[in-house]
Amino acid sequence: MAWYLESRAGLLIGSAMSDEGRPQTERIANLGEPSGGAEKNARPPIQIRRAEPADLKFVDEIQRACYPAATQWPLAAFLQYEAWVAVAGTEVVGFILYRAVAPDEGEVLNLAVAPAYRRRGVARKLLQHVLECHPGSTYLEVRRSNIAARKLYETQGFEVVGIRPGYYRDPVEDAIVMRFRSC
Ligand SMILES: CC(C)(COP(=O)(O)OP(=O)(O)OC[C@H]1O[C@@H](n2cnc3c(N)ncnc32)[C@H](O)[C@@H]1OP(=O)(O)O)[C@@H](O)C(=O)NCCC(=O)NCCS
């Protein structure tokens, strides 16, 4: 996703609001290998809810675990933009960060899922949730080499609309610009 924050600061909207009465997240998902046995087989259902301030340390851990595929946004961005988390039981297992730029246009700024929870439909659920919340056009950037994310976006109806050569830093890489348009 976008690596450059400051130039967009003037367009900030949305916030990571706290909802009353939600269960407190107690710990982050295992960031390493999937756990085995009954714990994995139990697979608590994934729920999507707005990120709360208490979630941010877990979001940050997931984001760090996903470097460099996921842009390393400062935690302050999660309070300034629209942040949602995927929760399995009491564990934060993924997040999505969205910014609206017009009533019918916005962009996904970041999306990541803890390694132990991948290929379980978590990212698809996060993405679909945001797309349903924001009809219209949704843009995103993705590293050219990020085949997993590009495949995810393609299967969800995003199409390639441009390339930004050398857009990403550390390491330098082209960005593929994709757009989703709801009917
Ligand atoms: C990309 C990422 C968010 C996908 O999360 P996920 O929860 O594992 O994705 P899902 O389980 O929802 O996958 C949905 C579909 O995306 C595609 N997909 C996801 N991961 C894939 C992979 N490693 N290889 C190929 N296709 C993949 C598949 O079509 C998949 O459907 P399927 O499992 O039925 O085949 C996750 O790998 C991740 O966090 N990567 C690091 C951070 C990152 O790259 N973020 C995106 C920045 S632009």
The ligand as an ORCA input file, in Angstrom:
! r2SCAN-3c Opt
* xyz 0 1
  C      -1.979    -10.944      1.157
  C      -2.617    -11.376      2.472
  C      -3.261    -10.152      3.122
  C      -3.698    -12.432      2.184
  O      -4.317    -12.742      3.422
  P      -5.115    -14.123      3.625
  O      -6.010    -13.946      4.796
  O      -4.160    -15.245      3.670
  O      -5.959    -14.211      2.286
  P      -7.306    -15.062      2.084
  O      -7.222    -16.334      2.867
  O      -8.468    -14.192      2.352
  O      -7.205    -15.407      0.534
  C      -8.199    -15.031     -0.393
  C      -7.698    -15.383     -1.780
  O      -6.533    -14.611     -2.099
  C      -5.612    -15.418     -2.866
  N      -4.404    -15.666     -2.098
  C      -4.171    -15.358     -0.809
  N      -2.921    -15.724     -0.449
  C      -2.365    -16.272     -1.546
  C      -1.088    -16.842     -1.805
  N      -0.123    -16.929     -0.856
  N      -0.845    -17.307     -3.050
  C      -1.787    -17.229     -4.007
  N      -3.024    -16.720     -3.829
  C      -3.299    -16.238     -2.596
  C      -6.351    -16.719     -3.140
  O      -7.109    -16.555     -4.322
  C      -7.240    -16.819     -1.927
  O      -8.345    -17.651     -2.119
  P      -8.190    -19.246     -1.820
  O      -7.501    -19.397     -0.512
  O      -9.619    -19.727     -1.815
  O      -7.368    -19.788     -2.958
  C      -1.571    -12.014      3.431
  O      -0.819    -12.969      2.711
  C      -0.624    -11.016      4.049
  O      -0.918    -10.463      5.121
  N       0.523    -10.769      3.384
  C       1.528     -9.835      3.915
  C       1.011     -8.410      3.880
  C       0.572     -7.989      2.487
  O       1.105     -8.419      1.486
  N      -0.448     -7.097      2.459
  C      -0.963     -6.550      1.223
  C      -0.293     -5.239      0.925
  S      -0.812     -4.598     -0.658
*
